[in-house]
Amino acid sequence: MSKFEGVVEDIVFRNDQNGWTVAAVKLDGDRNRISAVGVMPFLSTGEHAIFDGELTDHKDYGRQIRVTSYEATRPETKSGVERFLASGLIRGVGPATAKLIVDYFGKRALDVLESEPERLMEVDGIGPKRAAMIAESFAAQNGMRNTLIYLQNYGLSPSLSMKIYRAFGEMTESVLRTNPYRLVDEIDGVGFRTADEIAMSLGFGRESEFRLRSGVKYVLSEAANSAGHMYLPRSLLVQKSAEILNAETAQVERVVDALVLEDAVVAERMGEETAIYLPRFYRAECEAARLLIQLKRSIRPPKLTEAQLAGQISALEAELGVSLCDEQRQAATAAMLEGVCIITGGPGTGKTTSINLIIRMMRQLGDVELCAPTGRAAKRMSEATGCPARTIHRLLEYNGEQQGFVRNGDNPLDARVVIVDETSMVDIFLMRSLLCALRPGTRLLLVGDVDQLPSVGAGNVLKDMIASGVLRVVRLTEIFRQAGQSQIVMNAHRINRGEYPEIRTRGTDFFLERRQSASEAAASVVALVRTRLPKYMNLDSLRDIQVMAPMKRGDVGVYALNALLQQALNPASQGVPELNHGGVVFRRGDKVMQVRNNYDLTWDRSGEEGEGVFNGDIGYILAVDRKARALTVEFDDGRVAEYDESLLDDLELAYCMSVHKSQGSEFEAVVLPLVSGPPMLMTRNLLYTAVTRAKRLAVLVGREGCVRAMVDNNHITRRYSALDVRLRGER
């Protein structure tokens, strides 16, 4: 690491969100300018700065300093002060005004602005209003600069520091010194551990009441984020909180009691245990149950006899050229008669045929809206039905500025029927938002496979609705002849019943490539994706074939396989720009996935503009701007979004994805490495979910013993949720 000193002559580029800056610097004793590049959100033109970093030779931009840290001092010369004031940092001061101020006050101009701002009125052309505006802007910039430097002392990123400053302003330091744990509750992106480190550095003790309360709420929040729990049993909450806080159980018990009394958490008896909820989870579950029952009761059945309804179904069968089984007829009848109806079934059981007929029946009632949780699932629904389908977010018209949906209880949807596909993916908050936007009298048809993995978000919505016994449920179990010719379909059902799949080596759409070690399996996965399957089935390696893995780590985990597949399918080469972020190389042409909901990210699609990119959306990197450290990504549905450095944590390579992330998607071919893994992950319903993502071909790579062990392992980790209990209570 070396030190470089010089004067900042120009700010060439700055990303205001993350502080990434390219500055033109004239080093002391050197006539030539050099670029200083790094996170420097407060660096200003005219300042003298000391940079810590390395001198590098960039192949496109030449000699530059890669800055790791820096210190800047106010400019001390008249020309430096003038450049500083003219930089555009201060409202009301441009180059001409900067010259007037410096001509009048000399190199003391900044001292005057700080301590005697009223003297600005002595300068020709600056009246009271303008002087006040300049003084206010200078003070705000000074305050923000000092606060952000203070925050970065605690290792917070510039973008997170800016978010904290926007929330608390000049009170930031006071808030942190009084109760740094407020950051966890009030700032998205600050976790308990970060706040805890700040608190410890400020002298807070481990038995601080603020710390104990924040720790308990953190455990509840983490249980929802990592495992999808709506609540935790009190005994489990106390145990986990005591472990994380390194506190006595009695201490935590007392804190939980206090939080309950203050309504900071909600306690409710649930059978033999007391459930502890964060308030927003409790409200969402209660509201969802109430709205479902309200919707169920609001429907008046059509004035048709059973014979007339049966005749309608028969006429539509003839029109569509299909023949329904008894279960499908029950589904169509129930959809017409019930306010809320659930159709569930595995692959090949005729869900799509049923939906197509139901759509045509329902059109006599009014507008029919089709939707699904993800863009890929909505696209599949459109292709299968021939009718337009949207994501639930687009149906409800998400408004990024207001952080909510335009369609709600005050502005409900006009549709008379709403059909939701892939309902197993819908979490409690999205379900509640959808229900809020439905008028009484609207029919709601929920379609999904209850045996797949549950939603990534909190809740167990589809399973709880079925388990309640309150809503009409039709299970489709009959496998149709054409689907029965597919080993993918037959084996999926075998797996779901706890039977071993029939494994062939060739000549079928489902086979196992036997490999004993993880390294052998990984090599086979790469060969299958790069050459063998594209040649065998005329598939596109990137767009048609999806590798999935049960685990993220290990030789056949998501991270390792992504690195291998990137090297095989999109290797580094001259002229192909790339960007290293957090140890991951993003390269033009890479397949990537959005890994968390970002409701505010703007996108463009052939002139249409919108907001919102969501967990599980898959796209491809169109462009890499190394100078700005930014990416341009085009998603499967044509949306194009720009990612600056502050958003890059939201992206992961997607050559390989976790099985959980594959929900709602269907791929021409799926490659699934199965060698070994922890029993908690290597379960029957994970294998079932992975296999059902394959449309034309499913290839397992690894050990047959591992496949059999997964079929035998029907362990389903309990999700603490109570929508079923609340539905029965609302009945």
N, C-alpha and C positions, 0 to 999 in steps of 0.2 A: 504494500500500500504506500502511495506517495502523496505528497502535499503539493498543491498548486495554488498560487495566489494571483489575483488579477481583478480587473474592473469589468463588470458586466456591461457590454455595449448595446446588447439588444436581446430581447426575449423572442426567439424565432418561432417557438411553438409552446403552448401549454394546454394540457388537458385539465380543466378546472375540477373535474370529478375526482381524479386520483393524484393530481399534482405533478404528473410526468411533464418534464420541462426540457426543452432544448434551448440553451442560451449561447449567444456569441460572446466570448470572453477574450479580452486582451490581457495576456499574462504579463506580470511585472518583468521588465527587461526584455520583452519580445515584441517586435513590431507587428507580427502577424496575429490574426484572430484564430481562435480555436473553439470548437463546439464543446460545451459541457452538457452531458446528457444524464438525466436521472430524476428521482423524485425530489423536486425542489419547489414546493408550492408557493413559497413566500419570496423567492429570489426576484429582485426588481432591477430594472435598468438603472445604471449609475452607481450601484452598490459595489463596494470592494469586498471580495469574498475569498475565503480559504476553503479549497475543495480537497476532500480525501477521496482518492480513487486511483484508477489505473489508466495509463495512456494506452489507447488501442488504435489500430488501423482498420477502420471499417471499409469493407470492399466497395461500398457504394458512396459513403459519405466522407471518407478519408480519415485524417487524424482527429481523434476526439477523446475527451476525458469521460470515462464511465464513473460517475460520481456515486459514492456510497453514503457520504455525509458531507455537510458543509456548514460553515459559519459565515454570516454576512454582517458587515458594519455599514452604518450610514455613509453615504458619500461625503467626502470632506472638501472637495474642490467645488468651485462655482459651476463648472461645466458638468460635474457629476451630479450635483443637486438639481440642476436644470433638466438633465436627462431623466432623473428619477421622477421629478414632478410631471414631465411631459409624457411619461410612459402610458398614460391612460388609466392608471391605478386609482386616481382620485377624481371623483365627479366634479365637473366644473372647471377642470384644469387641463388645457391642451397645450401644445407647444408655445403658442403666443402668450398665453397667461403665465405659463411657467417662466418664460423669459422676463416678463414684467415683474414677477415676484422676486426672482433672483437678482435682477438688476437693482431692485429696491433694497432687499434685505441681505444680499450677498450670500456667502456660504452658511449664514445663520438662519436661512429661510425655514429649514425644517424645525429648528428649535422654536422659532416664532410660532409656527403652525401648532406645535405641541403645547406650548405653555402660554402664549399670548395671541390666540387666533383672532381676537377682535382687531388686532393691528392690521389685518389683511385689508381693512377699509382704507388704509393709508395709501394703498396702491391704486393708481389711476385705473378707472374702469371696473373696480370691484366694489359693489354696493353692499348694504347690510344683508340682503337675502342670499346673494352669491357667496359672500364671506361665510355666512352660517352654513351653507351647503358644503363648501370646501372644508371647513373646520370639522363638520360632522362626519364627512366621508373619510377624512384623514384619521380622525379618532377611531372610527369603526375599523378601518384597515389596520391601524396600530393594535387595537384590541384583539381583532381576529388573529393577527399574526402572532401576538404574544401567547394567546390561548392555544393556537394550533401547535406552536413550538412546545408549550407546556404538555399538551396531550401526547405528542410524539415521544416525549421522554419516557412514556410508559409503553412504547412499542406499538402504539396504535397506528394503523395505516392512515395516509393523508385523507383518503375518501371517507373512512370511518370517523376520523377527527373532524372533518367538515360536517358530517351528519350530526355529531354531538354538538358542535358549535351552533349549528342551525337550530337545534332543539333548546339549548340553554343560553346561547349568546354570551354576554359578558358575565353571566352568573355561573359559567361552566366550572371555574376553579372553586368557587364557593360550594357548588353542588357536590363536587368530588370530595372536598374536604369534610363536608357534613355527612354525606351518605353516598359513597361511590356505587353502591348496589342499585341505586336508582337507574343506572345505565342499563341493567339487565331488563328491567320492566319497561323502560321508556324508549330504548334505542334498539331498533332491529339490527342484528348483526353483532351485538355485544353479549357474550355468554357469561355465565357465572364465574368461570375460571379467570377470565380476563379482569372482571371487576374485582375478584378476590385478590389478584396480584397487585392491582392498584391500591386496594384497601390495605394490604399488608405493608406496601411501601410507604403509605401515609400514616402508619402506626396503629391501625385498627387491630384489635385483638381477635383471636379465634373464637372467643365467646361473645363477641359483639352481637347485640340483638338484631341489628341490621343484617349481619352475615347469616345468622341462623334462619331468619325469616326468608331471606333471598335463596338460601340453599334448599329449603323445603320446596319453595315454588319452582326452583330450577329442576329438582328431581321430577316433579309432576310434568313440567314442560318437556323434559328430555324423554320421559316415558311415552309421551304422545309423539314426539318427533322421530324417535328411533324405533319404537315398537307399536305405534298406533293405538296406544291405550287412551280411553276416554277418562279414566280415573285410575287410582291405585287404592287397594285396600289399606286402611289406616296402618295396620301392623307392618305391611310391606313398605309403605311410605316412610314410616319411622325408622325402619331398619336401614333402608338405602340412604336416607338423609344422614343418619348417624355415621354411616361409613364414609360418605363423601365429606362431611363436615368434621370428621374426627371428633365427634361430640358424644356425650353421654345420652343414652336413650331417654332418660328422664328429662333432660334439657329439651330434646326434640319434641317429646310429648307435650311439654308446656307450650312450646312455640306453636305447634299444630292447634292446640286449644285456643290460643290467642288469635291465630289467623281465622279460625272458624267464627269466633265472636265478632271479629271485625268484618266479616263477609269477604275477606281476602281469598278464602277458599270455601267450598261448599261441602258439608258433610251430610250424608244420607244413608240410612240403614238399608242394606241390600242383602237380604237373606241373613246369613250368619255373620256377615262382615259389615263394617262401616266403610262406605265408599267416600273418598276425598277427591273432589273435582276442582280444577281451576274454573272460575265462574263462567268464562265464555264457552267452555266445553259443556258445562251443565246446561246453560241456556240453549245451546244449539241442539242438544239431544232432546230436551223437553219440547222445544218448539217444533222440531221435526216430527215427533210423535203426535203432537196436537194437530199439526197441519195435515198429516196423513189421514188421521181419523176424520177430520173435518172434510177433507176431500172425498173420502170414502162415503160419508153420509150425504154429501151434497148432490149425488147423482140420482136422477130419475130415469129408471130403465126405459128404453124405447117401447112404444106401444105396439109390440109385435108378439105374436104367439110363438111358442117354441117351433111349431111347424113352419111359420113364416121365416123365422130366423134360419132354420135348417135349410129352407128353400133358397134363401139368399146365399148361403155358404155354397150350396151345390151349384148354383148358377155361376158364382165366381170361380169355382173349381173348373167348370167347363170353359169359362172365358180365358182363364190363365193356363189351361192345359195341365192341371195338376190333380192329384188325388190325395186327399188328406187322410191321415189315420185318425182314430178316435180321439187320441190325445190332442192332436192339432185342432180338431173340431171343437173340443172342450176349450182350448185356448182362445179360439176365435169367438166363441159364445161368451166366455167370461169377459173378454175385452169389451164386448158390447154392453154387457149388463152391469159391470162393476165400475166404481169410481177409481179404484186403484187395483191393478191386476199385475201379477208377477208371472213371467214365463221363464223357466229355467231348464237347462238341458245341456248335455255335452255336445261334442262335435258330431255332425252327421245325423242329428235328431230332428232336423227340419225347422229350426228356429227361423231361418231366413224365409222359407216358404210360408210359414205362418204369418210373419210380419207383413210380407207382400200382400197376402189376402186381407189381413186385418186393415192395412192402410186403405185399401179400396172399399172395404165395408164402412170404415170410419168417415170417409169423405162425405157421406150423406149427412153427417152431424155438423160439419163445418171444417175449418182449417185444421190440417194435421201437421204438426212440427216433428221433425226427426232430429235427434241429437245424440251425442256420445261424449265421454269425458276428454278424449284427446283428438287431435287433428287426424292422426292415422286411423283411429277407430271411426271417426265421422266419414272419412274418405271411403273406407271399406263399406260402411253402411250405405252411402250413396251409390257405390258400384253395385252392391247386392240388390238394392231395391229399385234403382233407376229414378229415385226421388232425391231432391237436395237434402243433405243433412249437414248440420253445423256442430261445432263444439258447444258444450253447455255454456261456456263463457261467452261465445259469440251470440248464442240465442238470447242470453240475458243481458247482452250489450254492456260488457264491462267498461267502466269509465275510470281510466287511470288517474285522472286529476282528482276525482272524488273518492278514489280508493273503494269503489263499490260498484254494484250493478244498477244500470238504469231501470231495468225491469225488476220490480219488487212489489210489495203489497200495495203501494200507492200508484204504481204504474204497471199493472199486470199484463201478461201476454194475452193477445187476442185469440190464440188458438183454442179450439174446442177439444183437441186431443194432442197429447205430447207423448212421444214414444222415445224411450231412452235405451240405447244399446250399451253393452259392456258395463252393466250397472255394478258389477263386483268391484270396479275401479273407483266408484264414487265414494268420497269420504263424507263425514257428517256435515261439514260446513258447506260443501257444494250442494249436497242434498237439501239442506235447510234453505239455501238461497234459491234453488229451483222451486221448492214448494211454496216459498213466499211469493213467487211471481205467477202462481197459477190461480185463476179465478175459481171460486166455488162453482161446481158444475163441469169443470174441465176433467176429462178422463186422462189418467196417467197409466201408461203401460211400461213396465220395467222389464227389460230382457237381459239375461246374463247367465253365466255359468257359476253357480254357487260353490262348485268344488275347486275353482281356481284360487290362487293366492288372493288374500284380501287387499284392499286399497293401500297405497303407500301412505296416504294421509290417515288421520285418526278416525277410528270407528270401525264397525263391522256391519255396515249398513245393510247390504243385501242379505247376509246370513241372519242378522237379527230380525229383519222384516219377515223372513220366511219362518224363523223359529217362533215368532210371536203367536202364530196361529190365528191372527186377527184379520190378515189380508188374504185375498183369494190368490192361491198359488197353483199353477198348472206345471207339472213336471213332464218334460218330454223325454222319453226313455227309448223309444223304438228307433233303431238304426235303419235307415233306408238302404235299399239294395245297392244303389250307386255308391253311397258312402261306405257301405259294407265291403266294397271291393278295395278300399284303401286300408292298408295296414297301419297308416298313421291313425285313422279313426278307430279301427278295431283295437289297436294296442293302447290308445288313450283310454278307452273304456276298460280294457283289462287292467291297466295300471290303477284306475280309479276304484275298481272292485277289489284290489289287492292281489291280482293275478299277475304272473310274470308275462312280459310282452313276448310275442313270437319274434325272434331275431333271425333275420336272413342275412346272408353275406352280400348277395347281389340280386338283381332282377325284381326288386320291390321298392316301394317308396319309404321303407323304414328298415334301416340295417345298422348293425354294430361293426365298427372297425376295431378289432381287438388290439389294444396296446396296453402293456403292463405298467410302464413307468410314466410319470408326468412329462418328462422330457420327450419321450417317444410320442405321447399323445399330442403335445404341443406342436411337434414337427409335422404330424399328420394333419392337424387342423390347418396349418399354414398351407400345406400342399393341396388339401381339398379346396380351400377357398381361392387360392391363387390360380391353379391350373386344372385340377381334376374335375371338379363340378362344373365350372364354366364350359369345359370341353365336352363333358358327358351330357349336360342338359341345356347347353347354350344359354347359360346364366351370366349375368353381370356380377362380378365379384363384390362390388360395392353396394349395388342397389337391390340385388335379388337374394343374396346370401347373408344370413345373420348368424354370427357366432354368439352363443350365450354361455355363461358360466355360473355355477351355483355360488361361487365365492369371489371376493375381490382380490385376495392375496394368494400367493403360491404360484408355482410354475404354470398351472392351467387356470389361474385366476384372471379376472377382468384386466387388471393393470398389466400383467406380464404379456398376455395375449394381445392386448392393444399395441404394445410396443413391437412385438414380433410381426403382427399383421400390417402395421404402418410401414415397417421396414420392407415388407414383401410387396405391398400394394402401392405405396406412395413414398419411395425412399428419397432421401436428401439428394438433390442434384443441382448443378449449376443453373442459376436463373430461376429456381423455384424458391420464393421467399418463405421464411419460417420465423417463428417467434417462440422463445422459451419462456414459459410461465409456470413457476412453482415446480420445476422439474419435468414438466410436460412440454413436448415440442408440438406446436400447432403449425401445420404446413398447408400451403394452398393445395386444395384437392382433398384434404382430410375429411373423413366422415366423423361428425361430431353429434353430441346430444346435449340438450338443455337439461340440467339436473335439478332445477328448482323453479317454482313459478315466479315469473317476473311480470307483474301486471302492467308495469310502466314502460317497458322496452318498446320503442316505436319500430314499426316495420312498413315496408312498401311492397305492393304486389301489383305490378303493371299499372302504376298510377294510383291505385287504391291504398290509402294509408290507414293504419290502425295501431293498436297497442296490445301488448300481451304476448309473451312466449312462455310455454308451459312445460313443466316437468315431463320428460319423455319425448319431446319433439326432436326429430332427427333431421339433420341438415348436412350441408357440405360447404367447406370454406372456399369462397370465391376469390377473396383477396386478403393479403396480409400487408399491413402498413407497419413496417419495423420502426420507422421513425416515431410514429405516434403510438406504437405498441397497441395496435387495434386490428380487429378482424372483421370481415364481412361474411355473413353466413346466409346461404339460401336454404330454406327448409323444404321438406317434401311437397308442401302445398303451394310453393312459389313465393312465400313471404321472404323478404330479404331484410336482414337486421344488421345494424352496426354494433360491434362490441368494443368498447374501450377497455383499458387495462383493469378498471375497477369491476368490470363484469366478467372477466375471463374465468373466475372461479365457478361461474355458472355453467361452464362448458366442460365436457369430457370427451375424449376420443370414443367413438362408437363402433369401431370395427368389431369389438366384443362388448356385450352389455350383460348386466346381471339379469337373471330370469325375472326378478321383480320388475325391472324397468321395461321388460318386453310386453307387459300386459296391454291389451287393447290393440296390439299390432298383429299382423300376419305377414309372413315372409314366404317367398317361393321355396326357399330351402333354409333349414336350421341345422347348425352344427353344434353339438353339445358334448364337451369333454367331461367324462366321468371316470375319475381314477380313485379318489378317496376324498374324505372331508369329514367335518364334525357332524354327528348325528342331528344336531339342532338345525343344520342347514340342509343336509342330504335327506329330504323327506319325500314322501309319496306325492303330496300335492304340488311340490316344486317340480318334480319330474313330469307330472301330468300337465302343469301349466306350460312348461317348456315344449313338450311334444305337441300340444294343441296350437302352438304358434306357427307350425309348419303347414304350408299349403300343398306343396308338391313332393317334398322330400324331407325326411328327418334322418340325420346321421348322428349316431352316438359314437364317441371315440373314447376307448378306455377298456375297463374291465367289466365283464359280465357280472362278476360278483358284486361290484359296486351298484350296478343297475338293480340287481335283485335285492340288495340291502335297502335301497331307497324304497322299493315297492313294499317291503316288509315294515318299513318305518313310517307308521301312520301318525307319528307325533305331530300334533298341531299346537303350537304355542298359543296359550290362551290370550285373547285380547280382552282386556277389561272394558266392557261396554254394556249398556243397559237399555238400548233402544227397544228391545223386545219386551222388557219389563214395563217400560213406559207406555208402549202401545197397548198392552193388556190393561194397564191402569186407566188409559183414556177411553177404552171401549165402552 
